[in-house]
Amino acid sequence: MSLNVVAVITAKPGSEDAVREAMKALVAPTREEEGCLSYHLSESTATPGTFITVEEWSAPSDLDLHMQTPHIQEALTVLGSELAAPPAIHPLNPLD
């Protein structure tokens, strides 16, 4: 059974452009990862500067590996000072 995940990343005021560009740069390499079934990045229209990824992974272990990839580790390092809060990562448990 696959794993669906939603991640919420919130930029500090004034850092929206930097976070937007860094998040966009993660899309292509993430989609190439083994175990990534889908990865979509959006920005909230209600709260600009709030970025949401909607992801599907083959297994929880694939998400674990994703979090250790160089592109994610680099983004977390670079964006650490640009974020209003740590990324909120929500693995989902389907109820239907």
C-alpha positions in Angstrom: 0.0 0.0 0.0 1.3 3.4 -0.9 1.8 6.4 1.5 0.2 9.8 0.9 1.9 12.8 2.4 1.1 16.5 2.7 3.9 18.9 3.7 3.3 22.5 4.6 6.2 24.9 4.4 5.8 28.5 5.5 8.1 31.3 4.5 9.0 34.2 6.8 7.6 37.5 5.7 10.0 38.8 3.0 11.4 35.4 2.2 8.5 34.2 0.0 10.5 34.5 -3.3 13.5 32.7 -2.0 11.4 29.8 -0.5 9.3 29.6 -3.7 12.4 29.2 -5.9 14.0 26.7 -3.6 10.8 24.6 -3.4 10.4 24.7 -7.2 13.9 23.4 -7.5 13.0 20.3 -5.5 10.2 19.1 -7.8 12.2 17.6 -10.7 14.8 15.7 -8.6 12.1 14.4 -6.2 10.0 13.1 -9.0 13.0 11.1 -10.2 13.5 9.4 -6.9 12.8 5.7 -6.7 9.5 5.2 -4.9 8.1 8.6 -5.8 4.7 8.0 -7.4 3.7 11.6 -7.5 4.9 15.0 -6.1 3.0 18.2 -6.6 3.9 21.6 -5.3 1.4 24.4 -4.8 1.3 27.8 -3.1 -1.7 28.8 -1.0 -3.8 31.6 -2.6 -5.3 32.3 0.8 -1.9 32.7 2.5 0.8 33.5 0.0 4.2 32.2 1.1 2.7 29.0 2.4 3.8 26.1 0.2 2.1 22.7 0.1 3.4 19.5 -1.4 1.0 16.6 -2.0 3.0 13.4 -2.4 2.6 9.7 -2.9 5.3 7.2 -2.1 5.4 3.5 -2.8 6.2 2.8 0.9 7.1 4.7 4.1 10.7 3.7 3.7 10.7 5.7 0.4 9.7 8.8 2.3 12.4 8.2 4.8 15.0 7.9 2.0 13.6 11.1 0.4 14.2 13.0 3.6 17.9 12.0 3.4 18.6 12.9 -0.2 21.2 15.6 -0.9 18.6 17.9 -2.5 16.3 17.8 0.5 19.1 18.1 3.0 20.5 21.1 1.1 17.1 22.8 0.9 16.6 22.3 4.6 20.0 23.9 5.3 19.6 26.8 2.9 16.0 27.5 3.9 16.3 27.0 7.6 16.6 30.8 8.2 14.0 31.6 5.6 11.1 29.6 7.2 8.6 30.8 9.8 8.5 27.3 11.3 9.9 23.9 10.6 8.2 22.1 7.7 5.0 20.3 8.9 5.0 16.8 7.3 1.8 14.9 7.5 1.7 11.2 6.5 -1.9 10.4 5.9 -4.0 7.5 7.1 -7.0 7.1 4.7 -10.3 6.9 6.4 -12.5 6.0 3.4 
